[in-house]
Amino acid sequence: MRVLLHRYVEWAQRHPAWFTFVFGPWSIDSSELASAASAALAALLRATAHGAADLAAVGHLARDGKGRAGPGDVIDDFLDYLRAAAPRR
């Protein structure tokens, strides 16, 4: 997994134009792209909530544990990161 993620970042750095083309901002209005983006965001939110709940359920995520974070902290941090990354309107 580690190697795969590092290779992905290396690819993006070697091909910045392609990476930006695929993952950068859109230059056109498209209801199809907007719908797909909304669905992807919804899936990401569900996956994050599910992951936090699952980690807490098996004892790997607790405010008094190793990471000093509970599932609510994971959700709040994630939403803060999304808000910070969102385009300014």
PDB file of N, CA, C and O in Angstrom:
ATOM      1  N   MET A   1       0.830  -1.171   0.000  1.00  0.00           N
ATOM      2  CA  MET A   1       0.000   0.000   0.000  1.00  0.00           C
ATOM      3  C   MET A   1       0.885   1.248   0.000  1.00  0.00           C
ATOM      4  O   MET A   1       0.654   2.186  -0.764  1.00  0.00           O
ATOM      5  N   ARG A   2       1.883   1.246   0.854  1.00  0.00           N
ATOM      6  CA  ARG A   2       2.776   2.403   0.946  1.00  0.00           C
ATOM      7  C   ARG A   2       3.445   2.684  -0.409  1.00  0.00           C
ATOM      8  O   ARG A   2       3.489   3.826  -0.867  1.00  0.00           O
ATOM      9  N   VAL A   3       3.956   1.632  -1.032  1.00  0.00           N
ATOM     10  CA  VAL A   3       4.627   1.785  -2.327  1.00  0.00           C
ATOM     11  C   VAL A   3       3.646   2.320  -3.366  1.00  0.00           C
ATOM     12  O   VAL A   3       3.985   3.217  -4.137  1.00  0.00           O
ATOM     13  N   LEU A   4       2.449   1.781  -3.389  1.00  0.00           N
ATOM     14  CA  LEU A   4       1.435   2.223  -4.337  1.00  0.00           C
ATOM     15  C   LEU A   4       1.135   3.714  -4.173  1.00  0.00           C
ATOM     16  O   LEU A   4       1.075   4.448  -5.159  1.00  0.00           O
ATOM     17  N   LEU A   5       0.949   4.155  -2.947  1.00  0.00           N
ATOM     18  CA  LEU A   5       0.636   5.566  -2.702  1.00  0.00           C
ATOM     19  C   LEU A   5       1.808   6.472  -3.074  1.00  0.00           C
ATOM     20  O   LEU A   5       1.612   7.545  -3.646  1.00  0.00           O
ATOM     21  N   HIS A   6       3.015   6.041  -2.751  1.00  0.00           N
ATOM     22  CA  HIS A   6       4.187   6.832  -3.137  1.00  0.00           C
ATOM     23  C   HIS A   6       4.321   6.904  -4.657  1.00  0.00           C
ATOM     24  O   HIS A   6       4.649   7.961  -5.195  1.00  0.00           O
ATOM     25  N   ARG A   7       4.076   5.812  -5.344  1.00  0.00           N
ATOM     26  CA  ARG A   7       4.159   5.801  -6.813  1.00  0.00           C
ATOM     27  C   ARG A   7       3.112   6.741  -7.427  1.00  0.00           C
ATOM     28  O   ARG A   7       3.377   7.414  -8.423  1.00  0.00           O
ATOM     29  N   TYR A   8       1.950   6.775  -6.831  1.00  0.00           N
ATOM     30  CA  TYR A   8       0.893   7.663  -7.323  1.00  0.00           C
ATOM     31  C   TYR A   8       1.343   9.121  -7.236  1.00  0.00           C
ATOM     32  O   TYR A   8       1.203   9.876  -8.198  1.00  0.00           O
ATOM     33  N   VAL A   9       1.878   9.510  -6.092  1.00  0.00           N
ATOM     34  CA  VAL A   9       2.352  10.884  -5.915  1.00  0.00           C
ATOM     35  C   VAL A   9       3.503  11.173  -6.880  1.00  0.00           C
ATOM     36  O   VAL A   9       3.567  12.256  -7.461  1.00  0.00           O
ATOM     37  N   GLU A  10       4.402  10.222  -7.050  1.00  0.00           N
ATOM     38  CA  GLU A  10       5.512  10.400  -7.988  1.00  0.00           C
ATOM     39  C   GLU A  10       4.996  10.593  -9.411  1.00  0.00           C
ATOM     40  O   GLU A  10       5.503  11.438 -10.148  1.00  0.00           O
ATOM     41  N   TRP A  11       3.997   9.817  -9.794  1.00  0.00           N
ATOM     42  CA  TRP A  11       3.407   9.962 -11.126  1.00  0.00           C
ATOM     43  C   TRP A  11       2.829  11.368 -11.289  1.00  0.00           C
ATOM     44  O   TRP A  11       3.043  12.019 -12.312  1.00  0.00           O
ATOM     45  N   ALA A  12       2.102  11.828 -10.280  1.00  0.00           N
ATOM     46  CA  ALA A  12       1.496  13.162 -10.349  1.00  0.00           C
ATOM     47  C   ALA A  12       2.564  14.245 -10.469  1.00  0.00           C
ATOM     48  O   ALA A  12       2.364  15.240 -11.166  1.00  0.00           O
ATOM     49  N   GLN A  13       3.679  14.058  -9.804  1.00  0.00           N
ATOM     50  CA  GLN A  13       4.756  15.040  -9.888  1.00  0.00           C
ATOM     51  C   GLN A  13       5.460  14.996 -11.243  1.00  0.00           C
ATOM     52  O   GLN A  13       5.917  16.030 -11.731  1.00  0.00           O
ATOM     53  N   ARG A  14       5.553  13.829 -11.849  1.00  0.00           N
ATOM     54  CA  ARG A  14       6.175  13.709 -13.175  1.00  0.00           C
ATOM     55  C   ARG A  14       5.258  14.216 -14.287  1.00  0.00           C
ATOM     56  O   ARG A  14       5.731  14.631 -15.346  1.00  0.00           O
ATOM     57  N   HIS A  15       3.957  14.182 -14.045  1.00  0.00           N
ATOM     58  CA  HIS A  15       2.971  14.557 -15.063  1.00  0.00           C
ATOM     59  C   HIS A  15       1.977  15.581 -14.507  1.00  0.00           C
ATOM     60  O   HIS A  15       0.780  15.301 -14.446  1.00  0.00           O
ATOM     61  N   PRO A  16       2.455  16.763 -14.100  1.00  0.00           N
ATOM     62  CA  PRO A  16       1.556  17.729 -13.463  1.00  0.00           C
ATOM     63  C   PRO A  16       0.427  18.212 -14.373  1.00  0.00           C
ATOM     64  O   PRO A  16      -0.686  18.446 -13.901  1.00  0.00           O
ATOM     65  N   ALA A  17       0.695  18.362 -15.658  1.00  0.00           N
ATOM     66  CA  ALA A  17      -0.364  18.831 -16.560  1.00  0.00           C
ATOM     67  C   ALA A  17      -1.489  17.802 -16.656  1.00  0.00           C
ATOM     68  O   ALA A  17      -2.668  18.154 -16.614  1.00  0.00           O
ATOM     69  N   TRP A  18      -1.119  16.540 -16.785  1.00  0.00           N
ATOM     70  CA  TRP A  18      -2.132  15.483 -16.871  1.00  0.00           C
ATOM     71  C   TRP A  18      -2.903  15.382 -15.553  1.00  0.00           C
ATOM     72  O   TRP A  18      -4.128  15.263 -15.554  1.00  0.00           O
ATOM     73  N   PHE A  19      -2.189  15.429 -14.444  1.00  0.00           N
ATOM     74  CA  PHE A  19      -2.828  15.350 -13.131  1.00  0.00           C
ATOM     75  C   PHE A  19      -3.830  16.499 -12.957  1.00  0.00           C
ATOM     76  O   PHE A  19      -4.954  16.284 -12.504  1.00  0.00           O
ATOM     77  N   THR A  20      -3.415  17.711 -13.318  1.00  0.00           N
ATOM     78  CA  THR A  20      -4.305  18.867 -13.196  1.00  0.00           C
ATOM     79  C   THR A  20      -5.492  18.752 -14.142  1.00  0.00           C
ATOM     80  O   THR A  20      -6.611  19.128 -13.791  1.00  0.00           O
ATOM     81  N   PHE A  21      -5.249  18.232 -15.342  1.00  0.00           N
ATOM     82  CA  PHE A  21      -6.347  18.037 -16.288  1.00  0.00           C
ATOM     83  C   PHE A  21      -7.407  17.110 -15.707  1.00  0.00           C
ATOM     84  O   PHE A  21      -8.603  17.380 -15.815  1.00  0.00           O
ATOM     85  N   VAL A  22      -6.970  16.027 -15.098  1.00  0.00           N
ATOM     86  CA  VAL A  22      -7.905  15.035 -14.560  1.00  0.00           C
ATOM     87  C   VAL A  22      -8.539  15.507 -13.260  1.00  0.00           C
ATOM     88  O   VAL A  22      -9.740  15.328 -13.058  1.00  0.00           O
ATOM     89  N   PHE A  23      -7.743  16.113 -12.368  1.00  0.00           N
ATOM     90  CA  PHE A  23      -8.226  16.403 -11.023  1.00  0.00           C
ATOM     91  C   PHE A  23      -8.362  17.883 -10.710  1.00  0.00           C
ATOM     92  O   PHE A  23      -8.762  18.240  -9.602  1.00  0.00           O
ATOM     93  N   GLY A  24      -8.041  18.747 -11.654  1.00  0.00           N
ATOM     94  CA  GLY A  24      -8.092  20.181 -11.408  1.00  0.00           C
ATOM     95  C   GLY A  24      -9.496  20.744 -11.549  1.00  0.00           C
ATOM     96  O   GLY A  24     -10.457  20.004 -11.762  1.00  0.00           O
ATOM     97  N   PRO A  25      -9.604  22.057 -11.429  1.00  0.00           N
ATOM     98  CA  PRO A  25     -10.920  22.698 -11.548  1.00  0.00           C
ATOM     99  C   PRO A  25     -11.463  22.584 -12.969  1.00  0.00           C
ATOM    100  O   PRO A  25     -10.708  22.475 -13.936  1.00  0.00           O
ATOM    101  N   TRP A  26     -12.765  22.611 -13.070  1.00  0.00           N
ATOM    102  CA  TRP A  26     -13.415  22.511 -14.374  1.00  0.00           C
ATOM    103  C   TRP A  26     -13.489  23.885 -15.002  1.00  0.00           C
ATOM    104  O   TRP A  26     -13.674  24.887 -14.311  1.00  0.00           O
ATOM    105  N   SER A  27     -13.345  23.930 -16.308  1.00  0.00           N
ATOM    106  CA  SER A  27     -13.450  25.204 -17.014  1.00  0.00           C
ATOM    107  C   SER A  27     -14.799  25.344 -17.711  1.00  0.00           C
ATOM    108  O   SER A  27     -15.056  26.355 -18.365  1.00  0.00           O
ATOM    109  N   ILE A  28     -15.658  24.338 -17.577  1.00  0.00           N
ATOM    110  CA  ILE A  28     -16.985  24.387 -18.182  1.00  0.00           C
ATOM    111  C   ILE A  28     -18.028  24.026 -17.134  1.00  0.00           C
ATOM    112  O   ILE A  28     -17.732  23.344 -16.153  1.00  0.00           O
ATOM    113  N   ASP A  29     -19.234  24.486 -17.353  1.00  0.00           N
ATOM    114  CA  ASP A  29     -20.349  24.066 -16.507  1.00  0.00           C
ATOM    115  C   ASP A  29     -20.909  22.776 -17.085  1.00  0.00           C
ATOM    116  O   ASP A  29     -21.224  22.701 -18.273  1.00  0.00           O
ATOM    117  N   SER A  30     -21.030  21.771 -16.241  1.00  0.00           N
ATOM    118  CA  SER A  30     -21.538  20.483 -16.696  1.00  0.00           C
ATOM    119  C   SER A  30     -22.366  19.862 -15.586  1.00  0.00           C
ATOM    120  O   SER A  30     -21.854  19.578 -14.503  1.00  0.00           O
ATOM    121  N   SER A  31     -23.635  19.655 -15.856  1.00  0.00           N
ATOM    122  CA  SER A  31     -24.491  19.032 -14.845  1.00  0.00           C
ATOM    123  C   SER A  31     -24.056  17.593 -14.582  1.00  0.00           C
ATOM    124  O   SER A  31     -24.196  17.095 -13.465  1.00  0.00           O
ATOM    125  N   GLU A  32     -23.527  16.924 -15.608  1.00  0.00           N
ATOM    126  CA  GLU A  32     -23.056  15.547 -15.436  1.00  0.00           C
ATOM    127  C   GLU A  32     -21.846  15.494 -14.499  1.00  0.00           C
ATOM    128  O   GLU A  32     -21.776  14.639 -13.617  1.00  0.00           O
ATOM    129  N   LEU A  33     -20.890  16.417 -14.697  1.00  0.00           N
ATOM    130  CA  LEU A  33     -19.725  16.464 -13.809  1.00  0.00           C
ATOM    131  C   LEU A  33     -20.132  16.853 -12.396  1.00  0.00           C
ATOM    132  O   LEU A  33     -19.629  16.285 -11.427  1.00  0.00           O
ATOM    133  N   ALA A  34     -21.034  17.814 -12.272  1.00  0.00           N
ATOM    134  CA  ALA A  34     -21.486  18.237 -10.947  1.00  0.00           C
ATOM    135  C   ALA A  34     -22.175  17.095 -10.215  1.00  0.00           C
ATOM    136  O   ALA A  34     -21.970  16.914  -9.015  1.00  0.00           O
ATOM    137  N   SER A  35     -22.982  16.332 -10.920  1.00  0.00           N
ATOM    138  CA  SER A  35     -23.667  15.189 -10.316  1.00  0.00           C
ATOM    139  C   SER A  35     -22.670  14.126  -9.869  1.00  0.00           C
ATOM    140  O   SER A  35     -22.798  13.566  -8.780  1.00  0.00           O
ATOM    141  N   ALA A  36     -21.676  13.848 -10.714  1.00  0.00           N
ATOM    142  CA  ALA A  36     -20.652  12.858 -10.361  1.00  0.00           C
ATOM    143  C   ALA A  36     -19.832  13.330  -9.167  1.00  0.00           C
ATOM    144  O   ALA A  36     -19.480  12.532  -8.298  1.00  0.00           O
ATOM    145  N   ALA A  37     -19.527  14.623  -9.120  1.00  0.00           N
ATOM    146  CA  ALA A  37     -18.760  15.167  -7.992  1.00  0.00           C
ATOM    147  C   ALA A  37     -19.556  15.054  -6.700  1.00  0.00           C
ATOM    148  O   ALA A  37     -19.002  14.709  -5.657  1.00  0.00           O
ATOM    149  N   SER A  38     -20.844  15.339  -6.764  1.00  0.00           N
ATOM    150  CA  SER A  38     -21.691  15.219  -5.571  1.00  0.00           C
ATOM    151  C   SER A  38     -21.758  13.778  -5.085  1.00  0.00           C
ATOM    152  O   SER A  38     -21.697  13.520  -3.883  1.00  0.00           O
ATOM    153  N   ALA A  39     -21.882  12.850  -6.012  1.00  0.00           N
ATOM    154  CA  ALA A  39     -21.930  11.430  -5.639  1.00  0.00           C
ATOM    155  C   ALA A  39     -20.605  10.981  -5.032  1.00  0.00           C
ATOM    156  O   ALA A  39     -20.591  10.221  -4.064  1.00  0.00           O
ATOM    157  N   ALA A  40     -19.494  11.446  -5.595  1.00  0.00           N
ATOM    158  CA  ALA A  40     -18.177  11.077  -5.064  1.00  0.00           C
ATOM    159  C   ALA A  40     -17.979  11.650  -3.666  1.00  0.00           C
ATOM    160  O   ALA A  40     -17.447  10.972  -2.786  1.00  0.00           O
ATOM    161  N   LEU A  41     -18.399  12.887  -3.459  1.00  0.00           N
ATOM    162  CA  LEU A  41     -18.280  13.494  -2.134  1.00  0.00           C
ATOM    163  C   LEU A  41     -19.142  12.751  -1.122  1.00  0.00           C
ATOM    164  O   LEU A  41     -18.707  12.510   0.004  1.00  0.00           O
ATOM    165  N   ALA A  42     -20.350  12.391  -1.509  1.00  0.00           N
ATOM    166  CA  ALA A  42     -21.231  11.639  -0.605  1.00  0.00           C
ATOM    167  C   ALA A  42     -20.602  10.298  -0.229  1.00  0.00           C
ATOM    168  O   ALA A  42     -20.670   9.884   0.929  1.00  0.00           O
ATOM    169  N   ALA A  43     -19.996   9.625  -1.194  1.00  0.00           N
ATOM    170  CA  ALA A  43     -19.337   8.342  -0.913  1.00  0.00           C
ATOM    171  C   ALA A  43     -18.149   8.538   0.021  1.00  0.00           C
ATOM    172  O   ALA A  43     -17.927   7.727   0.921  1.00  0.00           O
ATOM    173  N   LEU A  44     -17.392   9.599  -0.183  1.00  0.00           N
ATOM    174  CA  LEU A  44     -16.250   9.888   0.680  1.00  0.00           C
ATOM    175  C   LEU A  44     -16.700  10.178   2.111  1.00  0.00           C
ATOM    176  O   LEU A  44     -16.071   9.719   3.064  1.00  0.00           O
ATOM    177  N   LEU A  45     -17.777  10.930   2.262  1.00  0.00           N
ATOM    178  CA  LEU A  45     -18.307  11.231   3.599  1.00  0.00           C
ATOM    179  C   LEU A  45     -18.793   9.963   4.296  1.00  0.00           C
ATOM    180  O   LEU A  45     -18.515   9.750   5.476  1.00  0.00           O
ATOM    181  N   ARG A  46     -19.520   9.124   3.558  1.00  0.00           N
ATOM    182  CA  ARG A  46     -19.991   7.854   4.146  1.00  0.00           C
ATOM    183  C   ARG A  46     -18.820   6.962   4.530  1.00  0.00           C
ATOM    184  O   ARG A  46     -18.831   6.352   5.599  1.00  0.00           O
ATOM    185  N   ALA A  47     -17.823   6.881   3.678  1.00  0.00           N
ATOM    186  CA  ALA A  47     -16.661   6.033   3.962  1.00  0.00           C
ATOM    187  C   ALA A  47     -15.911   6.527   5.192  1.00  0.00           C
ATOM    188  O   ALA A  47     -15.448   5.724   6.003  1.00  0.00           O
ATOM    189  N   THR A  48     -15.789   7.835   5.333  1.00  0.00           N
ATOM    190  CA  THR A  48     -15.105   8.390   6.503  1.00  0.00           C
ATOM    191  C   THR A  48     -15.878   8.089   7.774  1.00  0.00           C
ATOM    192  O   THR A  48     -15.297   7.667   8.773  1.00  0.00           O
ATOM    193  N   ALA A  49     -17.188   8.306   7.741  1.00  0.00           N
ATOM    194  CA  ALA A  49     -18.013   8.019   8.919  1.00  0.00           C
ATOM    195  C   ALA A  49     -17.975   6.532   9.252  1.00  0.00           C
ATOM    196  O   ALA A  49     -17.856   6.157  10.419  1.00  0.00           O
ATOM    197  N   HIS A  50     -18.075   5.690   8.237  1.00  0.00           N
ATOM    198  CA  HIS A  50     -18.032   4.244   8.459  1.00  0.00           C
ATOM    199  C   HIS A  50     -16.680   3.832   9.044  1.00  0.00           C
ATOM    200  O   HIS A  50     -16.625   3.037   9.983  1.00  0.00           O
ATOM    201  N   GLY A  51     -15.608   4.363   8.498  1.00  0.00           N
ATOM    202  CA  GLY A  51     -14.275   4.037   8.996  1.00  0.00           C
ATOM    203  C   GLY A  51     -14.089   4.457  10.441  1.00  0.00           C
ATOM    204  O   GLY A  51     -13.532   3.703  11.238  1.00  0.00           O
ATOM    205  N   ALA A  52     -14.547   5.652  10.788  1.00  0.00           N
ATOM    206  CA  ALA A  52     -14.430   6.125  12.171  1.00  0.00           C
ATOM    207  C   ALA A  52     -15.243   5.241  13.109  1.00  0.00           C
ATOM    208  O   ALA A  52     -14.774   4.879  14.188  1.00  0.00           O
ATOM    209  N   ALA A  53     -16.464   4.892  12.696  1.00  0.00           N
ATOM    210  CA  ALA A  53     -17.312   4.030  13.531  1.00  0.00           C
ATOM    211  C   ALA A  53     -16.700   2.644  13.687  1.00  0.00           C
ATOM    212  O   ALA A  53     -16.703   2.082  14.782  1.00  0.00           O
ATOM    213  N   ASP A  54     -16.177   2.096  12.602  1.00  0.00           N
ATOM    214  CA  ASP A  54     -15.578   0.762  12.648  1.00  0.00           C
ATOM    215  C   ASP A  54     -14.333   0.742  13.531  1.00  0.00           C
ATOM    216  O   ASP A  54     -14.165  -0.167  14.344  1.00  0.00           O
ATOM    217  N   LEU A  55     -13.465   1.731  13.378  1.00  0.00           N
ATOM    218  CA  LEU A  55     -12.261   1.792  14.210  1.00  0.00           C
ATOM    219  C   LEU A  55     -12.612   1.940  15.687  1.00  0.00           C
ATOM    220  O   LEU A  55     -11.961   1.344  16.545  1.00  0.00           O
ATOM    221  N   ALA A  56     -13.634   2.730  15.981  1.00  0.00           N
ATOM    222  CA  ALA A  56     -14.059   2.887  17.376  1.00  0.00           C
ATOM    223  C   ALA A  56     -14.655   1.589  17.909  1.00  0.00           C
ATOM    224  O   ALA A  56     -14.405   1.214  19.055  1.00  0.00           O
ATOM    225  N   ALA A  57     -15.440   0.905  17.086  1.00  0.00           N
ATOM    226  CA  ALA A  57     -16.112  -0.328  17.525  1.00  0.00           C
ATOM    227  C   ALA A  57     -15.126  -1.427  17.902  1.00  0.00           C
ATOM    228  O   ALA A  57     -15.402  -2.232  18.791  1.00  0.00           O
ATOM    229  N   VAL A  58     -13.980  -1.465  17.230  1.00  0.00           N
ATOM    230  CA  VAL A  58     -13.003  -2.517  17.528  1.00  0.00           C
ATOM    231  C   VAL A  58     -11.887  -2.037  18.461  1.00  0.00           C
ATOM    232  O   VAL A  58     -10.908  -2.746  18.690  1.00  0.00           O
ATOM    233  N   GLY A  59     -12.050  -0.829  18.990  1.00  0.00           N
ATOM    234  CA  GLY A  59     -11.123  -0.340  20.001  1.00  0.00           C
ATOM    235  C   GLY A  59      -9.871   0.347  19.502  1.00  0.00           C
ATOM    236  O   GLY A  59      -8.948   0.587  20.281  1.00  0.00           O
ATOM    237  N   HIS A  60      -9.818   0.670  18.214  1.00  0.00           N
ATOM    238  CA  HIS A  60      -8.631   1.328  17.673  1.00  0.00           C
ATOM    239  C   HIS A  60      -8.738   2.846  17.647  1.00  0.00           C
ATOM    240  O   HIS A  60      -7.805   3.524  17.217  1.00  0.00           O
ATOM    241  N   LEU A  61      -9.851   3.382  18.096  1.00  0.00           N
ATOM    242  CA  LEU A  61     -10.056   4.822  18.050  1.00  0.00           C
ATOM    243  C   LEU A  61     -10.817   5.235  19.300  1.00  0.00           C
ATOM    244  O   LEU A  61     -12.004   4.936  19.439  1.00  0.00           O
ATOM    245  N   ALA A  62     -10.137   5.917  20.202  1.00  0.00           N
ATOM    246  CA  ALA A  62     -10.772   6.364  21.440  1.00  0.00           C
ATOM    247  C   ALA A  62     -10.026   7.588  21.959  1.00  0.00           C
ATOM    248  O   ALA A  62      -8.804   7.674  21.836  1.00  0.00           O
ATOM    249  N   ARG A  63     -10.759   8.530  22.535  1.00  0.00           N
ATOM    250  CA  ARG A  63     -10.143   9.759  23.041  1.00  0.00           C
ATOM    251  C   ARG A  63      -9.088   9.470  24.099  1.00  0.00           C
ATOM    252  O   ARG A  63      -8.122  10.222  24.225  1.00  0.00           O
ATOM    253  N   ASP A  64      -9.256   8.398  24.856  1.00  0.00           N
ATOM    254  CA  ASP A  64      -8.281   8.076  25.899  1.00  0.00           C
ATOM    255  C   ASP A  64      -7.270   7.027  25.432  1.00  0.00           C
ATOM    256  O   ASP A  64      -6.516   6.485  26.240  1.00  0.00           O
ATOM    257  N   GLY A  65      -7.257   6.747  24.142  1.00  0.00           N
ATOM    258  CA  GLY A  65      -6.349   5.740  23.583  1.00  0.00           C
ATOM    259  C   GLY A  65      -5.087   6.344  23.005  1.00  0.00           C
ATOM    260  O   GLY A  65      -4.749   7.500  23.262  1.00  0.00           O
ATOM    261  N   LYS A  66      -4.411   5.544  22.228  1.00  0.00           N
ATOM    262  CA  LYS A  66      -3.115   5.897  21.660  1.00  0.00           C
ATOM    263  C   LYS A  66      -3.146   7.204  20.858  1.00  0.00           C
ATOM    264  O   LYS A  66      -2.283   8.062  21.046  1.00  0.00           O
ATOM    265  N   GLY A  67      -4.107   7.358  19.988  1.00  0.00           N
ATOM    266  CA  GLY A  67      -4.166   8.541  19.138  1.00  0.00           C
ATOM    267  C   GLY A  67      -4.846   9.737  19.765  1.00  0.00           C
ATOM    268  O   GLY A  67      -4.849  10.827  19.191  1.00  0.00           O
ATOM    269  N   ARG A  68      -5.422   9.543  20.935  1.00  0.00           N
ATOM    270  CA  ARG A  68      -6.129  10.605  21.655  1.00  0.00           C
ATOM    271  C   ARG A  68      -7.215  11.259  20.798  1.00  0.00           C
ATOM    272  O   ARG A  68      -7.429  12.470  20.856  1.00  0.00           O
ATOM    273  N   ALA A  69      -7.883  10.443  20.015  1.00  0.00           N
ATOM    274  CA  ALA A  69      -8.961  10.946  19.162  1.00  0.00           C
ATOM    275  C   ALA A  69     -10.087   9.931  19.129  1.00  0.00           C
ATOM    276  O   ALA A  69      -9.854   8.728  19.015  1.00  0.00           O
ATOM    277  N   GLY A  70     -11.290  10.421  19.228  1.00  0.00           N
ATOM    278  CA  GLY A  70     -12.456   9.570  19.094  1.00  0.00           C
ATOM    279  C   GLY A  70     -13.031   9.693  17.701  1.00  0.00           C
ATOM    280  O   GLY A  70     -12.536  10.481  16.894  1.00  0.00           O
ATOM    281  N   PRO A  71     -14.064   8.932  17.405  1.00  0.00           N
ATOM    282  CA  PRO A  71     -14.646   8.990  16.062  1.00  0.00           C
ATOM    283  C   PRO A  71     -15.173  10.376  15.709  1.00  0.00           C
ATOM    284  O   PRO A  71     -15.093  10.797  14.555  1.00  0.00           O
ATOM    285  N   GLY A  72     -15.705  11.076  16.687  1.00  0.00           N
ATOM    286  CA  GLY A  72     -16.184  12.435  16.426  1.00  0.00           C
ATOM    287  C   GLY A  72     -15.057  13.376  16.038  1.00  0.00           C
ATOM    288  O   GLY A  72     -15.243  14.270  15.213  1.00  0.00           O
ATOM    289  N   ASP A  73     -13.889  13.174  16.633  1.00  0.00           N
ATOM    290  CA  ASP A  73     -12.727  13.996  16.282  1.00  0.00           C
ATOM    291  C   ASP A  73     -12.300  13.753  14.838  1.00  0.00           C
ATOM    292  O   ASP A  73     -11.933  14.689  14.127  1.00  0.00           O
ATOM    293  N   VAL A  74     -12.349  12.504  14.412  1.00  0.00           N
ATOM    294  CA  VAL A  74     -11.995  12.176  13.027  1.00  0.00           C
ATOM    295  C   VAL A  74     -12.947  12.886  12.068  1.00  0.00           C
ATOM    296  O   VAL A  74     -12.517  13.498  11.090  1.00  0.00           O
ATOM    297  N   ILE A  75     -14.236  12.798  12.357  1.00  0.00           N
ATOM    298  CA  ILE A  75     -15.243  13.452  11.505  1.00  0.00           C
ATOM    299  C   ILE A  75     -15.022  14.964  11.477  1.00  0.00           C
ATOM    300  O   ILE A  75     -15.008  15.573  10.408  1.00  0.00           O
ATOM    301  N   ASP A  76     -14.848  15.567  12.661  1.00  0.00           N
ATOM    302  CA  ASP A  76     -14.672  17.023  12.726  1.00  0.00           C
ATOM    303  C   ASP A  76     -13.409  17.469  11.994  1.00  0.00           C
ATOM    304  O   ASP A  76     -13.433  18.455  11.258  1.00  0.00           O
ATOM    305  N   ASP A  77     -12.304  16.748  12.192  1.00  0.00           N
ATOM    306  CA  ASP A  77     -11.068  17.096  11.487  1.00  0.00           C
ATOM    307  C   ASP A  77     -11.251  16.973   9.978  1.00  0.00           C
ATOM    308  O   ASP A  77     -10.815  17.842   9.223  1.00  0.00           O
ATOM    309  N   PHE A  78     -11.890  15.905   9.545  1.00  0.00           N
ATOM    310  CA  PHE A  78     -12.110  15.686   8.120  1.00  0.00           C
ATOM    311  C   PHE A  78     -12.938  16.820   7.514  1.00  0.00           C
ATOM    312  O   PHE A  78     -12.605  17.339   6.449  1.00  0.00           O
ATOM    313  N   LEU A  79     -14.012  17.198   8.197  1.00  0.00           N
ATOM    314  CA  LEU A  79     -14.845  18.291   7.689  1.00  0.00           C
ATOM    315  C   LEU A  79     -14.080  19.612   7.665  1.00  0.00           C
ATOM    316  O   LEU A  79     -14.258  20.416   6.750  1.00  0.00           O
ATOM    317  N   ASP A  80     -13.233  19.839   8.663  1.00  0.00           N
ATOM    318  CA  ASP A  80     -12.403  21.049   8.663  1.00  0.00           C
ATOM    319  C   ASP A  80     -11.454  21.059   7.466  1.00  0.00           C
ATOM    320  O   ASP A  80     -11.269  22.096   6.829  1.00  0.00           O
ATOM    321  N   TYR A  81     -10.851  19.904   7.158  1.00  0.00           N
ATOM    322  CA  TYR A  81      -9.952  19.818   6.000  1.00  0.00           C
ATOM    323  C   TYR A  81     -10.712  20.068   4.697  1.00  0.00           C
ATOM    324  O   TYR A  81     -10.221  20.768   3.812  1.00  0.00           O
ATOM    325  N   LEU A  82     -11.899  19.499   4.584  1.00  0.00           N
ATOM    326  CA  LEU A  82     -12.706  19.732   3.382  1.00  0.00           C
ATOM    327  C   LEU A  82     -13.053  21.205   3.231  1.00  0.00           C
ATOM    328  O   LEU A  82     -12.959  21.765   2.138  1.00  0.00           O
ATOM    329  N   ARG A  83     -13.453  21.827   4.329  1.00  0.00           N
ATOM    330  CA  ARG A  83     -13.816  23.243   4.291  1.00  0.00           C
ATOM    331  C   ARG A  83     -12.614  24.083   3.863  1.00  0.00           C
ATOM    332  O   ARG A  83     -12.754  24.999   3.052  1.00  0.00           O
ATOM    333  N   ALA A  84     -11.445  23.776   4.400  1.00  0.00           N
ATOM    334  CA  ALA A  84     -10.238  24.531   4.055  1.00  0.00           C
ATOM    335  C   ALA A  84      -9.853  24.338   2.587  1.00  0.00           C
ATOM    336  O   ALA A  84      -9.296  25.245   1.968  1.00  0.00           O
ATOM    337  N   ALA A  85     -10.144  23.175   2.035  1.00  0.00           N
ATOM    338  CA  ALA A  85      -9.776  22.880   0.647  1.00  0.00           C
ATOM    339  C   ALA A  85     -10.805  23.366  -0.363  1.00  0.00           C
ATOM    340  O   ALA A  85     -10.524  23.416  -1.561  1.00  0.00           O
ATOM    341  N   ALA A  86     -11.985  23.720   0.106  1.00  0.00           N
ATOM    342  CA  ALA A  86     -13.066  24.117  -0.808  1.00  0.00           C
ATOM    343  C   ALA A  86     -12.731  25.433  -1.496  1.00  0.00           C
ATOM    344  O   ALA A  86     -12.121  26.317  -0.894  1.00  0.00           O
ATOM    345  N   PRO A  87     -13.128  25.562  -2.756  1.00  0.00           N
ATOM    346  CA  PRO A  87     -12.895  26.826  -3.455  1.00  0.00           C
ATOM    347  C   PRO A  87     -13.669  27.952  -2.786  1.00  0.00           C
ATOM    348  O   PRO A  87     -14.791  27.763  -2.315  1.00  0.00           O
ATOM    349  N   ARG A  88     -13.063  29.102  -2.753  1.00  0.00           N
ATOM    350  CA  ARG A  88     -13.720  30.286  -2.174  1.00  0.00           C
ATOM    351  C   ARG A  88     -14.759  30.803  -3.153  1.00  0.00           C
ATOM    352  O   ARG A  88     -14.511  30.880  -4.356  1.00  0.00           O
ATOM    353  N   ARG A  89     -15.901  31.148  -2.640  1.00  0.00           N
ATOM    354  CA  ARG A  89     -16.974  31.678  -3.505  1.00  0.00           C
ATOM    355  C   ARG A  89     -17.161  33.146  -3.281  1.00  0.00           C
ATOM    356  O   ARG A  89     -18.015  33.764  -3.916  1.00  0.00           O
TER     357      ARG A  89
END
